[in-house]
Amino acid sequence: MSRETPEHVLSNRAYWNDLAAEYAPDGVEKWAAGDPTWGIFGVPESQLAVLPEDADGIDSIELGCGTGYVSAWLARRGARPTGIDNSEAQLATARELQSRFGIEFPLLHGNAERVPLPDQSFDLAISEYGASIWCDPYEWIPEAARLLRPGGQLIFMVNGILAMLCDPDAGEDVPAGERLARPLFGMHRMVWSDGPASVEFHLPHGEMIALLGRSGLQVEELLEVRPPAEATTRYTHVTLEWARRWPCEEIWKARKVG
């Protein structure tokens, strides 16, 4: 196996090529949305303020863009986005939606741990459940830092650490409970026992902060997402009641120093 295609990249590529059709309707809905919503409960941008206040004229890259809706949101706000994704099938959906909605931006097929673009090409790197959980953070975060200009911002959304620790790994039909199911120390690579082979990556907060710092990024904010009381989700690994008590999702914001 070549250095450019590690095992988890190939596994996740096959996994998302298989799932692409299932996620296409969600892509259509989010491309069509007037206002962005985030995460599995669709928390509105007005509540979270994820995106930069002024995106006009900025160069952005979406790492693990999937169907490309985050980049479409940024394009509507005046940014110049680029997307990269590991799945050819997901990118095919993204291109169809570009044509349907009349928003064009570059889409690259590749591994977000090694992006074939020059240093300091972007003002913003962003990932909502893309590279942020499907790529090795020890690879993709330094790569994001490389791509950012001094003062550029990294924003990424991931599963909440508590949700990962309380997930019983008994299949998605068994939601996170109120007891710890796995250790925090040593947390990194996670392969779920149910379904097709896929590999996720999650780090404890302390190690994430340290990694961001080593990569030349200063943490500005950690948003622990609490969905509204009326929120709904099609996912079954966490209930609304659980997510109203503990954060099942987190959004990190960091800025490149220098």
C-alpha positions in Angstrom: 0.0 0.0 0.0 1.4 3.4 -0.9 2.2 6.1 1.6 -0.4 8.3 0.0 -3.3 5.9 0.6 -3.3 4.6 4.1 -5.7 1.8 5.1 -8.2 4.0 6.8 -8.4 6.3 3.8 -9.2 3.3 1.5 -11.7 1.9 4.0 -13.5 5.2 4.4 -13.6 5.8 0.7 -15.4 2.5 0.0 -17.7 3.2 3.0 -18.8 6.6 1.7 -19.0 5.6 -1.9 -21.6 3.0 -0.7 -23.5 5.6 1.5 -23.5 8.4 -1.1 -26.9 7.8 -2.5 -28.4 7.7 1.0 -27.0 11.1 1.8 -27.9 12.8 -1.5 -31.4 13.9 -0.3 -29.8 15.5 2.8 -27.4 17.3 0.5 -30.3 18.7 -1.7 -32.1 19.9 1.5 -29.0 21.7 2.8 -28.1 23.3 -0.5 -31.6 24.6 -0.8 -31.8 25.9 2.8 -31.9 29.7 3.2 -29.9 29.6 6.4 -27.3 27.1 7.5 -28.1 24.5 10.2 -25.5 22.4 11.9 -25.1 18.8 13.1 -27.5 15.9 13.5 -30.2 18.1 15.1 -30.0 20.9 12.6 -29.1 23.6 15.1 -29.5 27.0 13.3 -26.6 29.2 12.5 -28.3 32.1 14.3 -27.8 30.1 17.6 -24.3 29.0 17.0 -22.6 31.6 14.8 -20.2 29.1 13.3 -19.4 30.9 10.1 -17.3 34.1 9.9 -19.3 37.3 10.3 -17.7 38.6 7.0 -16.9 35.9 4.4 -16.9 38.3 1.5 -13.8 37.7 -0.6 -12.2 35.0 1.6 -10.6 31.9 0.2 -12.0 28.8 2.0 -11.4 25.0 1.8 -13.8 22.5 3.0 -12.0 19.4 4.2 -14.1 16.3 3.6 -16.8 18.3 1.8 -19.2 15.5 1.0 -22.0 17.0 -1.1 -20.5 20.4 -0.6 -23.3 22.3 1.1 -21.0 24.1 3.6 -19.0 25.5 0.7 -22.3 26.5 -1.0 -23.3 28.4 2.1 -19.9 30.2 2.1 -20.2 30.9 -1.6 -23.6 32.6 -1.0 -21.8 34.8 1.6 -19.2 35.9 -0.9 -16.4 33.5 -0.2 -14.3 31.7 -2.9 -14.6 28.0 -1.7 -12.8 24.9 -2.7 -13.9 21.4 -1.6 -11.9 18.1 -1.2 -13.4 14.7 -0.5 -12.3 11.1 -0.3 -15.5 9.7 -2.1 -15.9 10.0 -5.8 -19.7 9.3 -5.4 -20.1 12.1 -2.9 -18.4 14.5 -5.2 -20.6 13.3 -8.1 -23.6 14.4 -6.0 -21.9 17.7 -5.2 -21.3 18.4 -8.9 -25.0 17.7 -9.7 -26.0 20.1 -7.0 -23.7 22.8 -8.3 -25.4 22.5 -11.6 -28.9 22.5 -10.1 -28.3 25.5 -7.8 -26.0 27.5 -10.1 -23.1 27.7 -7.7 -19.7 26.6 -9.0 -16.5 26.1 -7.1 -13.5 23.6 -7.5 -14.0 20.1 -6.1 -11.0 17.8 -5.6 -11.0 14.1 -5.2 -8.4 13.2 -2.6 -7.3 12.7 1.0 -7.6 15.7 3.2 -4.6 14.6 5.1 -2.5 15.5 2.1 -4.1 18.2 0.0 -2.4 18.9 -3.4 -2.4 22.7 -3.0 0.3 25.2 -2.0 1.0 26.5 1.5 -0.9 29.5 2.7 -3.7 29.2 0.1 -6.7 29.9 2.3 -8.1 32.2 4.9 -10.5 29.5 6.3 -10.4 25.8 6.6 -13.7 24.2 7.7 -15.1 20.7 8.2 -18.5 19.5 9.5 -18.1 15.8 10.1 -15.7 15.5 7.2 -11.9 15.3 7.8 -12.8 16.3 11.3 -13.7 12.7 12.2 -12.8 10.6 9.2 -9.1 11.6 8.9 -6.3 11.1 11.4 -6.1 14.4 13.4 -2.3 14.0 13.7 -2.3 14.3 9.9 -5.2 16.5 8.8 -4.8 19.3 11.5 -1.2 20.1 10.6 -2.2 19.9 7.0 -5.0 22.4 7.6 -2.5 24.7 9.3 -0.2 24.4 6.3 -3.0 25.5 4.0 -3.9 28.5 6.1 -2.5 32.0 5.8 -1.2 33.7 8.9 -4.3 34.8 10.9 -6.5 32.2 9.0 -9.2 30.3 10.8 -9.8 26.6 11.3 -13.4 25.6 12.2 -14.5 22.0 12.6 -17.5 20.1 14.0 -17.1 16.7 15.7 -19.0 14.3 17.9 -18.9 15.3 21.6 -16.3 13.5 23.6 -19.0 12.5 26.2 -21.1 11.0 23.5 -18.2 8.9 22.3 -17.4 7.7 25.8 -21.0 6.8 26.5 -21.8 5.1 23.2 -22.1 1.4 24.0 -20.9 0.3 20.5 -23.8 -2.1 20.2 -25.1 -0.7 16.9 -26.7 2.6 16.1 -30.1 1.4 17.5 -28.7 1.5 21.0 -28.2 5.2 21.9 -25.6 6.7 24.2 -26.4 6.0 27.8 -25.5 7.6 31.2 -22.5 5.4 31.9 -19.0 5.5 30.5 -18.5 2.7 28.0 -14.8 3.2 27.1 -11.7 4.9 28.5 -10.7 8.4 27.7 -7.0 7.8 27.9 -5.6 6.5 24.7 -8.6 7.6 22.7 -7.8 8.1 19.0 -8.8 5.6 16.4 -12.2 4.0 16.6 -13.6 1.2 14.5 -17.2 0.4 15.2 -18.3 -3.2 15.4 -21.5 -2.9 13.4 -21.9 -2.3 9.7 -19.3 -2.0 6.9 -15.7 -1.3 7.8 -15.0 2.4 8.5 -12.6 4.2 10.8 -13.3 7.3 12.9 -10.8 9.4 14.9 -11.6 11.2 18.2 -9.2 12.9 20.6 -9.6 13.9 24.2 -9.8 17.7 24.7 -6.4 18.0 26.3 -4.7 16.2 23.4 -6.7 18.2 20.8 -5.6 21.5 22.4 -2.0 20.3 22.5 -2.2 19.2 18.8 -3.7 22.5 17.7 -0.9 24.3 19.5 1.9 22.2 18.1 0.4 22.9 14.6 0.6 26.7 15.1 -3.1 27.1 15.9 -4.5 29.0 18.9 -7.9 27.8 20.2 -10.4 30.7 20.2 -13.6 28.9 21.1 -15.1 25.5 21.9 -18.9 25.4 21.3 -20.6 22.6 23.1 -23.8 22.3 21.1 -27.2 22.0 22.8 -30.0 21.4 20.4 -33.3 23.3 20.8 -36.1 21.5 22.7 -38.1 21.0 19.5 -35.2 19.6 17.5 -35.5 16.3 15.7 -33.0 13.9 14.1 -33.0 10.8 12.0 -30.0 9.4 13.8 -30.4 6.9 16.6 -27.0 6.9 18.3 -28.1 9.7 20.7 -31.5 10.9 21.8 -32.7 14.5 22.1 -33.2 14.1 25.8 -29.5 13.0 26.1 -28.3 15.8 23.9 -30.2 18.4 25.9 -28.3 17.2 29.1 -24.8 16.7 27.6 -23.2 17.9 24.5 -23.3 15.3 21.7 -21.5 17.6 19.3 -18.7 20.1 19.5 -17.5 22.9 17.3 -13.8 24.0 17.6 -12.5 27.4 16.3 -8.8 28.0 16.1 -6.6 30.6 14.4 -3.2 30.3 12.8 -0.6 32.3 14.8 1.8 34.5 12.9 
